[in-house]
Amino acid sequence: MKILIVDDDFTNRILLQEFLKTYGTHHLAVTGAEAVLAVKQALEAKEPYHLICLDIMMPEMDGQAALKEIRALEKTAAIKPAKQAKIIMISALDDVGNIMKSFKGLCDTYLVKPLNKQHVLQKLRELDLIC
């Protein structure tokens, strides 16, 4: 599985790397803009991401805007919905507004920080990314 971890917080990036290291290769991005660029390059190389863990609150471009751009890139590349990256929105924000905005932006699921390895792995199972 090809994984993109997007979070401006160093500790959260390391934590997710540790949780996911046995499930595939991973790349890191610190901003939403970096994430969009990474997805664009992966699609151009015909090596798309299978999983994107996307924080909401980031500088330059937040996760909500990045989500919208990523889904637009996949649409432009004619990636069918079943083949699109599974996107887990990750945030300290657990209010209904942010959660609904994420799902309207076509995320696949949502996790609230602090992250717990069992919760992350459960979401991967629900998304049929791991057994």
Secondary structure, DSSP 8 states (H G I E B T S, - for coil): -EEEEE-S-HHHHHHHHHHHGGGSEEEEESSHHHHHHHHHHHHHTT---SEEEEESS-SSS-HHHHHHHHHHHHHHTT--GGGS-EEEEEES---HHHHHHHHHTT-SEEEESS--HHHHHHHHHHTTS--
